[in-house]
Amino acid sequence: MGGKYRITGDKYPRMRPTGGRRKLVLAATGGVLALGLVGWGTFQLVDVFTGGSTATAAGGKNCPAPATSVSPAKVTPLPAPGRIKVNVLNATERSGLAKATADALKKRGFAIGEVGNATEEYDKKVKGTVLLLGAADAVDGAFPVLATQVGGAKQKVEAPVKGEPAKADAAEGEGESDEAAKGPRKPNEVDLIIGDGFKKLAPEAAATGALKALNAPKPSPSPSSGGRC
């Protein structure tokens, strides 16, 4: 037996065990996964004990936007109509407009100063409804109050004149032309120059409502301090 397949020589083939390389790959993959799980768990523990500082340092991507609360804004008190002296001047060719307008403004509580025709500088040169002429302080005071009484009012700041005596206060100068005192204009003294586009004052109810809205505080949004995320 075996004569045909008889093995000669002193070397024989060796049989290697199968599956060794596959076990090595699986072991390496398992080790990587285990290290990943350990690292993720460590990150979560740090995030819990530091109150989420990691997310905040990274830009706060997971933090919700802070809520805003509305609080009333501070309003600079405007002068009352009785503290505003109005010089009513007619720059049109229609007669009687200055007196009629001055009477209506007086009934609405304004102090009236000079009533008459506009100076040559503005006579027949005001094309709109009215031109309000006053000192720089009137921009945030007398101008907006008086503008509630007539629509389309234009405003102009008059350059101050130095070295001249001041005019009387509104309460003292009511109804006086005061030609002798032509000094620097008071903040609450305004020339209301009637132009070609003027028809009449705004309805009293509408003007009163506009004045109340002007004095009402405007809400301003402010961010509220939210919790840590």
C-alpha positions as CSV (number, residue, x, y, z in Angstrom):
1,M,0.0,0.0,0.0
2,G,1.1,3.5,-0.7
3,G,3.7,2.6,-3.0
4,K,2.5,5.0,-5.6
5,Y,2.1,7.9,-3.1
6,R,5.1,7.2,-1.0
7,I,6.6,10.3,0.6
8,T,10.3,10.7,0.4
9,G,12.6,13.3,1.9
10,D,12.9,14.8,5.3
11,K,10.6,17.9,4.9
12,Y,6.8,17.9,5.4
13,P,4.2,20.5,4.7
14,R,2.9,22.4,7.9
15,M,-0.7,23.2,8.4
16,R,-1.4,26.8,9.7
17,P,-4.4,27.4,11.9
18,T,-7.2,29.4,10.1
19,G,-8.9,32.6,11.4
20,G,-6.0,34.1,13.3
21,R,-5.9,37.3,11.2
22,R,-9.6,37.9,11.6
23,K,-9.4,37.6,15.3
24,L,-6.7,40.2,15.4
25,V,-8.9,42.7,13.3
26,L,-11.9,42.1,15.6
27,A,-9.8,42.6,18.7
28,A,-8.4,45.9,17.4
29,T,-11.9,47.2,16.4
30,G,-13.3,46.3,19.8
31,G,-10.5,48.2,21.5
32,V,-11.1,51.3,19.4
33,L,-14.8,51.2,20.3
34,A,-14.1,50.7,23.9
35,L,-11.8,53.8,24.0
36,G,-14.4,55.8,22.2
37,L,-17.1,54.9,24.8
38,V,-14.7,55.8,27.6
39,G,-13.9,59.2,26.1
40,W,-17.6,60.0,25.5
41,G,-18.5,59.1,29.0
42,T,-15.7,61.3,30.4
43,F,-16.9,64.2,28.3
44,Q,-20.5,63.8,29.6
45,L,-19.2,63.8,33.2
46,V,-17.2,66.9,32.7
47,D,-20.2,68.7,31.1
48,V,-22.4,67.7,34.0
49,F,-20.0,68.8,36.8
50,T,-19.0,72.1,35.0
51,G,-22.6,73.2,34.3
52,G,-22.3,73.1,30.5
53,S,-19.2,75.3,30.3
54,T,-17.9,73.2,27.4
55,A,-20.9,74.0,25.2
56,T,-20.6,77.7,26.2
57,A,-16.9,77.8,25.4
58,A,-17.6,76.3,22.0
59,G,-19.9,79.1,21.1
60,G,-23.1,78.1,22.9
61,K,-24.6,76.3,19.9
62,N,-26.9,74.4,22.2
63,C,-27.9,77.4,24.3
64,P,-31.4,78.9,23.6
65,A,-31.5,82.6,22.7
66,P,-32.1,84.8,25.8
67,A,-35.7,86.0,26.2
68,T,-36.4,89.7,25.9
69,S,-38.6,91.7,28.3
70,V,-40.2,95.0,27.5
71,S,-39.7,97.8,29.9
72,P,-41.0,101.4,29.6
73,A,-38.4,103.8,28.3
74,K,-37.7,107.0,30.1
75,V,-39.3,110.0,28.4
76,T,-38.0,113.5,28.6
77,P,-41.0,115.6,29.8
78,L,-42.2,118.0,27.1
79,P,-43.4,121.5,28.0
80,A,-47.1,121.9,28.6
81,P,-49.0,124.1,26.0
82,G,-49.3,126.9,28.7
83,R,-45.5,127.1,28.9
84,I,-45.0,127.6,25.1
85,K,-45.2,131.2,23.8
86,V,-46.5,131.2,20.2
87,N,-46.0,134.2,17.9
88,V,-48.6,133.7,15.2
89,L,-47.5,135.4,11.9
90,N,-49.3,135.4,8.6
91,A,-47.1,135.0,5.5
92,T,-50.0,134.8,3.0
93,E,-52.2,137.3,1.2
94,R,-55.3,136.1,3.1
95,S,-56.2,138.5,5.9
96,G,-57.4,137.5,9.4
97,L,-55.5,134.1,9.5
98,A,-53.1,135.1,12.2
99,K,-55.8,136.4,14.6
100,A,-58.1,133.4,14.0
101,T,-55.3,130.9,14.5
102,A,-54.0,132.7,17.6
103,D,-57.5,132.6,19.2
104,A,-57.9,128.9,18.5
105,L,-54.5,128.1,20.0
106,K,-55.2,130.2,23.0
107,K,-58.4,128.2,23.6
108,R,-56.2,125.0,23.5
109,G,-54.0,126.3,26.3
110,F,-51.1,127.9,24.5
111,A,-49.6,131.2,25.5
112,I,-49.9,133.8,22.7
113,G,-47.3,136.4,22.0
114,E,-47.1,138.5,18.9
115,V,-49.9,138.3,16.3
116,G,-49.5,139.9,12.9
117,N,-47.9,139.7,9.5
118,A,-44.6,137.8,8.9
119,T,-41.4,139.7,8.3
120,E,-40.1,140.4,4.8
121,E,-37.8,137.4,5.1
122,Y,-40.8,135.0,5.2
123,D,-43.7,137.0,3.7
124,K,-45.3,135.2,0.8
125,K,-42.4,132.7,0.8
126,V,-43.8,129.9,3.0
127,K,-45.4,127.4,0.6
128,G,-46.4,124.7,3.1
129,T,-48.9,124.8,5.9
130,V,-46.8,126.4,8.6
131,L,-43.2,127.0,9.5
132,L,-42.1,126.7,13.1
133,L,-39.2,129.0,13.9
134,G,-37.4,128.7,17.2
135,A,-34.2,128.0,19.2
136,A,-32.3,124.8,19.0
137,D,-33.8,123.6,22.3
138,A,-37.3,123.8,20.7
139,V,-36.5,120.8,18.5
140,D,-37.1,118.3,21.4
141,G,-39.5,120.5,23.2
142,A,-41.9,123.2,21.9
143,F,-41.7,122.1,18.2
144,P,-43.2,118.6,18.6
145,V,-45.9,119.9,21.0
146,L,-47.0,122.6,18.6
147,A,-46.8,120.3,15.6
148,T,-49.6,118.2,17.0
149,Q,-51.9,121.2,16.3
150,V,-51.3,121.4,12.6
151,G,-50.3,118.8,10.0
152,G,-47.3,119.2,7.7
153,A,-45.5,121.7,9.9
154,K,-41.9,122.4,8.9
155,Q,-39.3,123.3,11.5
156,K,-36.4,125.8,11.4
157,V,-33.8,126.6,14.1
158,E,-33.0,130.2,14.4
159,A,-29.4,131.2,15.0
160,P,-29.1,132.8,18.5
161,V,-28.2,136.5,18.8
162,K,-25.5,137.3,21.3
163,G,-25.2,140.3,23.6
164,E,-28.9,141.2,23.7
165,P,-31.4,141.0,26.6
166,A,-33.7,138.0,26.7
167,K,-37.4,138.2,26.1
168,A,-40.0,137.8,28.8
169,D,-41.2,134.4,29.8
170,A,-44.3,132.9,28.1
171,A,-46.6,133.6,31.1
172,E,-45.4,137.2,31.3
173,G,-45.4,138.0,27.6
174,E,-48.9,136.6,26.7
175,G,-50.7,139.0,24.4
176,E,-47.8,141.5,24.1
177,S,-45.9,142.2,21.0
178,D,-42.8,143.2,23.1
179,E,-41.1,145.2,20.4
180,A,-38.6,146.6,22.9
181,A,-37.0,143.2,23.8
182,K,-35.6,141.5,20.7
183,G,-33.0,139.4,22.4
184,P,-32.2,135.7,22.3
185,R,-35.2,133.5,21.8
186,K,-36.4,131.4,24.8
187,P,-36.5,127.6,24.3
188,N,-40.3,127.6,24.7
189,E,-40.9,130.6,22.3
190,V,-41.8,129.7,18.8
191,D,-42.9,131.7,15.7
192,L,-45.7,129.9,13.9
193,I,-45.6,131.4,10.4
194,I,-48.7,130.6,8.4
195,G,-48.0,129.5,4.8
196,D,-50.0,129.2,1.6
197,G,-51.0,125.6,2.2
198,F,-52.6,126.3,5.6
199,K,-56.4,125.8,5.9
200,K,-57.1,125.4,9.6
201,L,-55.7,123.7,12.7
202,A,-56.1,120.0,13.3
203,P,-59.3,118.9,15.0
204,E,-59.0,119.5,18.7
205,A,-59.8,115.9,19.6
206,A,-57.1,114.6,17.2
207,A,-54.6,117.1,18.4
208,T,-55.3,116.2,22.1
209,G,-54.8,112.5,21.2
210,A,-51.6,113.2,19.4
211,L,-50.3,115.2,22.3
212,K,-51.1,112.3,24.8
213,A,-49.3,109.8,22.5
214,L,-46.3,112.1,22.4
215,N,-46.0,112.1,26.2
216,A,-46.6,108.4,26.6
217,P,-43.6,106.3,27.4
218,K,-42.3,104.1,24.6
219,P,-41.5,100.5,25.5
220,S,-38.0,99.4,24.9
221,P,-37.0,95.7,24.7
222,S,-34.2,94.6,27.0
223,P,-32.7,91.1,27.2
224,S,-33.4,89.2,30.3
225,S,-30.8,87.1,32.1
226,G,-31.5,83.4,31.3
227,G,-30.2,80.3,33.1
228,R,-27.0,78.6,32.3
229,C,-27.2,76.0,29.5
